[in-house]
């Protein structure tokens, strides 16, 4: 698989990684099988999809424990990315950026992952009650202590759209500018896909100009861009899509032209090419500093996603994607 570089530390990873969250959290949790997920992680590493993205809140904790089973045997094959800064309660998810908490969270993640170093440690969410410089300073201490190799910022959900009165991600960029004065940011993770391209406006160029890696989360639009979901299909209550405005029966029907466009492009590339692979190839075409992180919990999907790293879209393909209608249904 093609290798790409993350940040000034020149950390190399496969162009397509593996988002591990669906194995333990947010997607039909009652149907998950640990052994199936372990096989999927092994398959990803076999194919060069080396960046394994997790977080302590996924489960909580069970996702890191699952990865630890694989890392115990294959640590040299993997690039481990995990996150801290969010706590899962019975009713709410709250941010915690206190330095003492960050230090404890890192040690706990190291134990669960069965490793002595985390390749990329990300701040999952800035705590509004703690100056972000203090949180980032504590994370920088972890690098100096040898527990972490590089630091990243997670901007998933931080769109900064109409509710904030600004352009998408402007608030995120201001926070990144502040923490850059404390310690270098090696990677930024944010949503980027054919149906959620907001990061192209501000955040992605900002990262590119500074040599910061961009980890494209949800590049398959929470599964919609695979073309395997049908309008009106039900989602289990714990599945995040059950509450997502774009996954109502009406919006799924209205957004079908996006998938139809991806199918047309896939057909031009030959039998066996899928809409999902086109969607991932589009994400990778947005810059050499972009790494796609599709979520998957089955070997089949991991293998299909990995193939996308070798799919090259033509100018005609990219122009057709640009002409596709914008997605309907928005949190804003």
C-alpha positions as CSV (number, residue, x, y, z in Angstrom):
1,X,0.0,0.0,0.0
2,X,1.1,3.6,-0.7
3,X,2.7,5.2,2.4
4,X,2.0,8.7,3.5
5,X,3.8,11.0,6.0
6,X,2.2,12.5,9.1
7,X,3.6,15.7,10.5
8,X,7.0,17.2,11.0
9,X,8.1,14.0,12.8
10,X,7.8,12.2,9.4
11,X,5.7,9.3,10.7
12,X,4.9,7.0,7.9
13,X,1.5,5.1,7.6
14,X,-0.6,3.4,5.0
15,X,-2.7,5.8,2.9
16,X,-5.8,4.0,4.2
17,X,-6.0,3.2,7.8
18,X,-8.6,1.6,10.0
19,X,-11.1,3.4,12.2
20,X,-11.8,0.9,15.0
21,X,-14.7,2.6,16.7
22,X,-17.4,0.5,15.0
23,X,-16.0,-2.6,16.6
24,X,-17.0,-1.5,20.1
25,X,-19.2,1.6,20.1
26,X,-21.8,3.7,18.2
27,X,-22.8,1.2,15.5
28,X,-25.2,-1.6,16.4
29,X,-23.1,-2.7,19.4
30,X,-25.3,-5.7,20.2
31,X,-24.2,-7.4,17.0
32,X,-20.5,-7.1,17.5
33,X,-18.2,-10.1,17.9
34,X,-14.8,-9.7,19.3
35,X,-13.1,-12.4,17.4
36,X,-14.5,-11.1,14.1
37,X,-13.1,-7.7,14.9
38,X,-9.7,-9.1,15.9
39,X,-9.5,-10.8,12.5
40,X,-10.4,-7.5,10.8
41,X,-7.5,-5.8,12.5
42,X,-5.1,-8.5,11.5
43,X,-6.3,-8.2,7.9
44,X,-5.8,-4.5,7.9
45,X,-2.2,-4.9,9.1
46,X,-1.6,-7.6,6.5
47,X,-2.7,-5.2,3.7
48,X,-0.6,-2.3,5.0
49,X,-3.4,-0.3,6.6
50,X,-1.1,0.3,9.5
51,X,-2.8,3.3,11.2
52,X,-5.2,1.9,13.8
53,X,-7.4,4.7,15.3
54,X,-9.1,4.2,18.6
55,X,-10.0,6.2,21.8
56,X,-10.4,5.4,25.4
57,X,-14.0,6.5,25.3
58,X,-14.9,3.8,22.7
59,X,-16.7,1.2,24.7
60,X,-15.6,2.9,26.9
61,X,-12.2,1.2,27.1
62,X,-13.2,-2.0,25.3
63,X,-11.9,-0.8,22.0
64,X,-8.4,-0.3,23.3
65,X,-8.6,-3.7,25.0
66,X,-9.5,-5.3,21.8
67,X,-6.6,-3.7,19.9
68,X,-4.3,-4.7,22.7
69,X,-4.9,-8.4,21.8
70,X,-3.6,-7.7,18.4
71,X,-0.8,-5.4,19.4
72,X,0.6,-8.0,21.8
73,X,1.6,-10.0,18.7
74,X,2.0,-7.3,16.0
75,X,3.1,-4.1,17.5
76,X,5.8,-3.5,14.9
77,X,3.3,-3.7,12.1
78,X,0.9,-1.1,13.6
79,X,0.8,2.7,14.0
80,X,-1.3,3.2,17.1
81,X,-3.4,6.3,17.4
82,X,-5.6,6.8,20.5
83,X,-7.4,9.7,22.1
84,X,-8.2,11.2,25.5
85,X,-10.2,14.1,26.8
86,X,-13.8,12.7,26.8
87,X,-15.5,10.9,29.6
88,X,-18.6,8.8,29.0
89,X,-21.3,9.1,31.8
90,X,-24.7,7.6,32.1
91,X,-26.4,10.6,30.4
92,X,-23.7,12.8,29.0
93,X,-20.3,12.8,27.4
94,X,-18.1,15.5,29.0
95,X,-14.7,16.9,28.3
96,X,-11.9,16.6,30.8
97,X,-8.6,18.5,29.9
98,X,-7.1,18.6,33.3
99,X,-3.4,17.8,33.1
100,X,-3.6,15.2,36.0
101,X,-6.4,13.4,34.1
102,X,-4.4,13.4,30.8
103,X,-1.4,11.8,32.5
104,X,-3.6,9.1,34.1
105,X,-5.5,8.5,30.9
106,X,-2.3,7.9,28.9
107,X,-1.0,5.4,31.4
108,X,-4.3,3.6,31.4
109,X,-4.4,3.5,27.5
110,X,-0.8,2.1,27.5
111,X,-1.9,-0.7,29.7
112,X,-5.0,-1.6,27.7
113,X,-3.2,-1.4,24.4
114,X,-0.3,-3.6,25.8
115,X,2.4,-1.3,24.4
116,X,5.0,1.0,25.9
117,X,4.4,3.9,23.5
118,X,1.5,5.5,21.7
119,X,2.5,6.7,18.2
120,X,-0.1,9.5,18.0
121,X,-2.0,10.8,21.1
122,X,-4.9,12.9,20.2
123,X,-6.9,15.4,22.2
124,X,-10.4,14.2,21.7
125,X,-12.1,17.4,22.7
126,X,-10.9,20.7,24.3
127,X,-12.2,21.2,27.8
128,X,-13.9,24.7,28.0
129,X,-13.0,24.8,31.7
130,X,-9.3,24.3,31.2
131,X,-7.0,26.5,29.1
132,X,-6.1,24.4,26.1
133,X,-2.4,25.3,26.5
134,X,-2.4,23.5,29.9
135,X,-3.9,20.4,28.4
136,X,-1.6,20.4,25.5
137,X,1.4,21.1,27.7
138,X,0.6,18.0,29.7
139,X,0.4,16.0,26.5
140,X,3.8,17.4,25.4
141,X,5.2,16.1,28.7
142,X,4.1,12.6,27.7
143,X,6.2,12.9,24.5
144,X,9.2,14.0,26.5
145,X,8.7,11.1,28.8
146,X,8.8,8.7,25.9
147,X,5.2,7.5,26.4
148,X,4.0,9.2,23.2
149,X,5.7,9.8,19.8
150,X,3.5,12.7,18.5
151,X,0.4,14.7,19.3
152,X,-2.8,15.1,17.3
153,X,-6.0,17.1,17.5
154,X,-9.4,15.6,17.0
155,X,-11.9,18.1,15.4
156,X,-14.7,15.6,14.7
157,X,-18.0,17.5,15.2
158,X,-16.3,20.9,15.4
159,X,-17.8,22.3,12.2
160,X,-18.2,25.9,13.4
161,X,-21.0,26.4,10.9
162,X,-24.1,28.5,11.2
163,X,-24.5,27.9,14.9
164,X,-21.1,29.5,15.6
165,X,-21.6,32.3,13.1
166,X,-18.3,31.5,11.3
167,X,-16.9,29.6,8.5
168,X,-16.5,25.9,9.1
169,X,-13.5,25.0,11.3
170,X,-12.4,28.6,12.0
171,X,-12.7,28.1,15.7
172,X,-10.7,24.9,15.4
173,X,-7.9,26.7,13.5
174,X,-7.7,29.3,16.2
175,X,-7.3,26.6,18.9
176,X,-4.7,24.9,16.8
177,X,-2.7,28.1,16.4
178,X,-2.7,28.4,20.2
179,X,-1.4,24.9,20.9
180,X,1.2,25.1,18.1
181,X,2.9,27.6,20.3
182,X,3.3,25.0,23.0
183,X,4.2,21.9,21.0
184,X,3.9,20.9,17.4
185,X,0.7,19.4,16.1
186,X,1.5,16.3,13.9
187,X,-2.0,15.5,12.8
188,X,-5.6,16.8,12.8
189,X,-8.5,14.4,12.6
190,X,-11.8,15.7,11.2
191,X,-14.7,14.5,9.1
192,X,-14.1,14.6,5.3
193,X,-16.1,12.8,2.6
194,X,-17.9,13.4,-0.6
195,X,-21.0,14.3,1.4
196,X,-19.2,16.2,4.1
197,X,-16.5,18.3,2.4
198,X,-16.5,21.2,4.8
199,X,-12.8,20.7,5.8
200,X,-11.8,21.6,2.3
201,X,-12.5,25.2,2.9
202,X,-10.2,26.1,5.8
203,X,-8.9,23.2,7.9
204,X,-7.4,20.9,5.2
205,X,-5.4,23.8,3.5
206,X,-4.3,25.0,6.9
207,X,-2.8,21.6,7.7
208,X,-1.2,21.2,4.2
209,X,0.5,24.6,4.4
210,X,2.2,23.5,7.7
211,X,3.1,20.0,6.9
212,X,0.4,18.6,9.3
213,X,-1.2,15.3,8.5
214,X,-4.9,15.2,8.0
215,X,-6.8,12.1,9.2
216,X,-10.1,11.9,7.3
217,X,-12.7,10.5,9.6
218,X,-16.0,9.1,8.3
219,X,-14.8,9.1,4.7
220,X,-17.7,6.8,3.8
221,X,-20.3,9.0,5.3
222,X,-21.1,6.7,8.2
223,X,-21.6,3.9,5.7
224,X,-24.0,5.8,3.4
225,X,-21.5,6.2,0.6
226,X,-21.0,2.4,0.3
227,X,-24.4,2.1,-1.3
228,X,-25.3,-0.8,0.9
229,X,-27.8,1.2,3.1
230,X,-31.4,1.5,1.9
231,X,-33.9,4.4,2.6
232,X,-36.2,3.5,5.4
233,X,-34.1,0.7,6.9
234,X,-34.1,0.8,10.7
235,X,-31.2,1.4,13.0
236,X,-30.9,0.0,16.5
237,X,-31.4,2.7,19.2
238,X,-27.7,2.7,20.2
239,X,-26.6,3.2,16.6
240,X,-25.6,6.9,16.1
241,X,-27.4,6.9,12.7
242,X,-30.7,6.5,14.4
243,X,-30.5,10.1,15.5
244,X,-28.6,11.5,12.5
245,X,-30.6,13.9,10.3
246,X,-29.2,12.4,7.1
247,X,-30.4,8.9,8.0
248,X,-34.1,9.5,8.1
249,X,-36.0,7.6,5.4
250,X,-36.7,10.9,3.6
251,X,-33.1,12.2,3.6
252,X,-31.6,8.8,2.6
253,X,-33.9,8.8,-0.4
254,X,-33.0,12.4,-1.4
255,X,-29.3,11.7,-1.1
256,X,-29.3,8.6,-3.4
257,X,-28.1,10.7,-6.4
258,X,-24.7,11.0,-4.5
259,X,-24.3,7.2,-4.4
260,X,-25.6,6.9,-8.0
261,X,-22.8,9.3,-9.1
262,X,-20.2,7.2,-7.3
263,X,-21.5,4.1,-9.0
264,X,-21.1,5.7,-12.4
265,X,-17.5,6.6,-11.7
266,X,-16.8,3.1,-10.3
267,X,-18.2,1.5,-13.5
268,X,-15.7,3.4,-15.6
269,X,-12.9,1.8,-13.6
270,X,-14.0,-1.7,-14.3
271,X,-15.8,-4.6,-12.7
272,X,-15.4,-5.0,-9.0
273,X,-14.8,-1.3,-8.3
274,X,-17.3,-0.1,-5.7
275,X,-18.8,3.3,-4.7
276,X,-17.0,3.0,-1.4
277,X,-13.6,2.7,-3.1
278,X,-14.4,5.7,-5.3
279,X,-15.4,7.7,-2.2
280,X,-12.1,6.8,-0.5
281,X,-10.0,7.6,-3.6
282,X,-11.6,11.0,-3.7
283,X,-10.6,11.7,-0.1
284,X,-7.0,10.6,-0.8
285,X,-6.9,12.8,-3.9
286,X,-7.4,15.9,-1.7
287,X,-3.7,16.0,-0.8
288,X,-0.6,13.9,-0.1
289,X,-1.0,14.7,3.6
290,X,-4.4,13.0,3.8
291,X,-4.9,9.6,5.3
292,X,-8.4,8.0,5.1
293,X,-9.7,6.3,8.2
294,X,-12.8,4.3,7.2
295,X,-14.4,2.4,10.0
296,X,-14.9,-1.3,9.7
297,X,-15.3,-4.4,11.8
298,X,-15.3,-7.1,9.2
299,X,-12.4,-8.5,7.1
300,X,-14.4,-8.1,3.9
301,X,-14.8,-4.4,4.3
302,X,-11.2,-3.9,5.5
303,X,-10.0,-5.6,2.3
304,X,-12.3,-3.5,0.0
305,X,-11.2,-0.3,1.7
306,X,-7.5,-1.1,1.3
307,X,-7.8,-1.5,-2.4
308,X,-8.9,2.1,-2.7
309,X,-5.3,3.2,-1.9
310,X,-4.4,2.1,-5.4
311,X,-7.4,3.6,-7.3
312,X,-6.5,6.8,-9.1
313,X,-9.4,9.1,-10.2
314,X,-9.1,11.0,-13.4
315,X,-9.8,14.7,-13.8
316,X,-13.1,13.7,-15.3
317,X,-13.9,11.6,-12.3
318,X,-13.1,14.5,-9.9
319,X,-15.1,16.9,-11.9
320,X,-18.1,14.6,-11.8
321,X,-17.8,14.3,-8.0
322,X,-17.7,18.1,-7.8
323,X,-21.0,18.3,-9.8
324,X,-22.8,15.9,-7.5
325,X,-25.6,17.6,-5.4
326,X,-24.8,18.5,-1.8
327,X,-26.0,16.2,0.9
328,X,-29.4,16.9,2.4
329,X,-29.9,16.8,6.2
330,X,-27.8,18.7,8.6
331,X,-27.1,19.0,12.3
332,X,-27.2,22.7,11.8
